[in-house]
């Protein structure tokens, strides 16, 4: 347990300068600053549904049309959003120091904003809104079509008066392989599903060897990511949290910088 968190930006920058391997672990907070609703809090509802209740294998089995309307809405919101100064500060830091340090960005977000900001060494723990996975042949493909299929055009409005979905399953996105044509699903790790083994291995390897870790806009309550930074701190890595309010994990960390990521990160990551 760290005795007391420091908000000394100069001391943090000294530690960052001396580092050889840096991990930046990001969560919903950084994307919220770009206008993307979070699963928790006021943005956690779509229509009359708790968003997390639609992000399950059971919901997709029971009503794939409704789930696809929800994800079409999320795709459209994310497509209109822009990477903010926090995303850009991370990408610029990697671009500037990526030859002398190993810099890894691990994100719990699925909106693609880190990639659009220019981040290269990116691990997306929970998948990506712009990837699909065939429920039959399991092929994963990037798909940025808007809409992803004609039946979803002008659908997905978050109007609380709209109940259910009347889109026929045959009109939803399907695999284009001639010998497959299985129903596609968003390539997202849903509640009740495990992270992909290879993705988790990459993230754990980066966390096991970093000497500085930045925890950015994450509530530190979703596992297994919630354990990454506390475990790094317990083995001696310097951990700095950037958040609009303290989290349950804050007492485990060396530094805590309060405020929007778009304000705190550009200063912390500048030379």
Secondary structure, 3 states (H helix, E strand, C coil): CCCCCECCHHHHHHHHHHCCEEEEEECHHHHHCCCCCCCCHHHHEECCEEHHHHCEHHHHHHCHHHHHHHHHHHHHHHHHCCCCHHHHHHHHHHHHHCCCCEEEEEECCCCCHHHHHCCCCEEECCEEEEEEEECCCCCEEECCCCCCCHHHCCCCCCCCCCCCCCCCHHHCCECCCCCCCCEEEEEECCECCCCCHHHHHHHHHHHHHCCEEEEECCCCCCCCHHHHHHHHHHCCCEEEEEECCCCCCHHHCCEEEECCHHHHHHHHCCC
